[in-house]
């Protein structure tokens, strides 16, 4: 029985015995083989069928390999073609490469070399197709226009979102406060099959435990003091849609257990009720906490962490995507200039300079607030450092924030310890992110913390 997923290879050669040998060998390797005795027949078959790869002999009577190659590339430019040629025709093979052939094989054929070249060619073709598909999906199918950024970190993020959004899997968004986690969650929903269904948001840090449980699962009348009527929870409201659990790292262990059950069984009971309610909800969670550390400390359930982080999405802090600061600043300038009916053309170069050099502990949210303030205070056509907060007006090239005092007399261990402390301070104690910045594994960082008694 033929494998319908087997790669389809067309062998074009006027030597019957040579075709038969190739067909027998490559069929045994799992390829689906088709034959053509000359260039004319090859062109007809390419017009009528799909092939993953063509092996084309150069020397044939009716239509030679070069002419056949030209015709094939006109019909289907993407099909990779391997030229088969004797050493004496090597110059013609080079001409074929210029016309679009992928590679050439020297006769008499070395079958190990043939297998290697086939695998290499098909792998390359698969990569080309995957890249093309991803670019098409990013440019046409997905709309991330609300997310501003052109830095390498953001382009990588867009690729992850394009692959994850159309699935139904659970996504965990990780990032510092102010990086735009809710914006990302909304973009995932808007580019998912559930886009026409509800997108419900819950801030797990904004409610005490007893109220959070009722908020999520609803309650029956009389379940507690003040429960004067039955109330649907957020899970029911999000049925067939998406539920965004923001700041899930602040959730109690008791509520975590109930969230885990919904993820596993797609069911729950309202507070004070005994009727089991079934729901179909996609979960997107977000946190600014180091959940791996919380798991180690017993503050977060390991099983829930694994359930949530099927696809982890790491949002970089603004200081690690500084290339995006001018883009973001211009976006916020336009937004607040229109809102406040101000005619402001842009930022003065010295204002852009200090924006680029600032550390941005509050990330994109801080930048937005900063630009809104500047728009309100600006009385000229361009925003200058004078309209920015005091911290920006005093910012200069000699700012020592975040630098390490290193001079002679310090041991390497002392410098390393100071670097680790500064990096942990920069990441608000996030050991996973600190390890990435330091260029070491998380376990190596943990070992260093233990060695320097910093735990």
Secondary structure, DSSP 8 states (H G I E B T S, - for coil): ---TTS-EEEEE-S-HHHHHHHHHHHHHTT-EEEEESSHHHHHHHHHHS--SEEEEES--SSS-HHHHHHHHHHH-TTSEEEEEEEGGGHHHHHHHHHTT--EEEEES--HHHHHHHHHHHHHHHHHHHHHHHHHHIIIII---TTS---SHHHHHHHHHHHHHHTS---EEEE--TTS-HHHHHHHHHHTSTTTTS-EEEEETTSS-HHHHHHHHH-B-TTSSTT--S-B--HHHHTTTSEEEEETGGGS-HHHHHHHHHHHHHSEEE-BT---EEE---EEEEEESS-HHHHHHTTSS-HHHHHHHTTEEEE---GGG-GGGHHHHHHHHHHHHHHHTT----EE-HHHHHHHHHS--TTHHHHHHHHHHHHHHH--SSEE-GGGS-HHHHT--TT--TT-----TT--HHHHHHHHHHHHHHHTTT-HHHHHHHHTS-HHHHHHHHHHTT--
